[in-house]
Amino acid sequence: EEQMANSGEEDKVMKKSKVNLTTLKKALEELKRIKKQEGCSAMVENIDVYAIRQKYHFSQEEFSRRFGFSMRTLQQWEQGRRRPQGSARVLLKIIEGASDVVEKLLQR
């Protein structure tokens, strides 16, 4: 019986992992499409960092700690004084679609 319960839990984890992997793959495909259109390094549209943070109900402190951004940088992005550039933009786009996947990868 215990094995069957574990199997059910494993099935749930596998299904969630597949959904997260699918979301991550879609984000990467979108980045590839944008890169081809622009003919340059990967770019994503303007990022609403505040909206991404609010989507997951994180405080600024929690968001910056979880994903490795400095608190000051996060505040400047949200207040419009600076905009995310380069890999930070890509990471934010992926966080927007699959924050749990990013967190798992950062914990390794």
C-alpha positions, 0 to 999 in steps of 0.5 A, a space after each residue: 500500500 505504501 508503494 502505491 501511495 508513493 507511486 501516486 505522489 511520484 505521478 503527481 510530481 512527474 506531471 507537474 515536472 512535465 508541465 513546468 518543462 513544457 512552460 520552460 520549453 515554450 519560453 525558450 522557443 519564444 526567445 529563439 523566435 525573437 532572436 531570429 526576428 531581431 537578428 541579434 542576441 536574445 531579446 525579450 519585450 519590456 519586462 514588468 518586474 513588479 507584475 512578475 513579483 506580484 504574480 507570486 505574491 513575493 515581497 521585494 526582499 523575498 523575490 530578490 533573495 530567491 532569484 539572486 537580484 540585489 534589492 536595490 536593482 529590483 527597486 530601480 527596475 520597479 520604479 522605472 529608473 533602470 530596465 533589466 538588461 541581457 541575461 537578467 531579462 531572459 531570467 525574468 521572462 523564464 521566472 514569469 512562466 516557471 518560477 518553481 523550475 528556476 528555484 529548483 535549478 538555483 537550489 542545486 
